[in-house]
């Protein structure tokens, strides 16, 4: 699972960085608004830190995007969220699908 985890974290961090840069927001600003230090946020963007869904939710709010809008490297959404059924799916790679409950 370590290899898959690395791919997930690096892909997510890369896309968070792209969105942040497009919106011209500094890492330090996001970190402060999410109640974390800037080093921790930097580690997220560099794919070196695993984060909770709640932390990702906070970051997405600061970036003004929904979690389901976070793109994957092929342009598809990384997350699919079905609040009504309390289920989320995380897509990574061509055929990998991780499913969990909210």
Secondary structure, 3 states (H helix, E strand, C coil): CHHHHHHHHHHHHHHHHHHHHHCCCCHHHHHHHCCCCHHHHHHHHCCCCCCCHHHHHHHHHHHCCCHHHCECCCCCECEEEECCCCEEEEEECCCEEEEEEC
